[in-house]
Amino acid sequence: MSTVLSNFETWKKFLGDRVEAAKRLGINEETISKLAFEIGEFLDQKVDPKNDEERVLKELWEVGDESERKTMARLMVKLANSSN
């Protein structure tokens, strides 16, 4: 069974679509980044990486402090935006 997390390109597209939807609703970049950080925390704790890219992101997330994790979340939002 395939999920949105099984393929990194699918994940980026999914995340990019959600970021665009949030922007259309008037949610600002800072709030989107905060939500991305919360999602990252959830994924780190609850989801096993499904591919090599997610495994690297998880390892980086785990060694980073809170500030670095927030930077990673902002970068993931930027990466997702570049996919659209």
Rosetta blueprint (number, residue, H / E / L):
1 M L
2 S L
3 T L
4 V L
5 L L
6 S L
7 N L
8 F H
9 E H
10 T H
11 W H
12 K H
13 K H
14 F H
15 L H
16 G H
17 D H
18 R H
19 V H
20 E H
21 A H
22 A H
23 K H
24 R H
25 L L
26 G L
27 I L
28 N L
29 E H
30 E H
31 T H
32 I H
33 S H
34 K H
35 L H
36 A H
37 F H
38 E H
39 I H
40 G H
41 E H
42 F H
43 L H
44 D H
45 Q H
46 K H
47 V L
48 D L
49 P L
50 K L
51 N L
52 D H
53 E H
54 E H
55 R H
56 V H
57 L H
58 K H
59 E H
60 L H
61 W H
62 E H
63 V H
64 G L
65 D L
66 E H
67 S H
68 E H
69 R H
70 K H
71 T H
72 M H
73 A H
74 R H
75 L H
76 M H
77 V H
78 K H
79 L H
80 A H
81 N H
82 S H
83 S L
84 N L
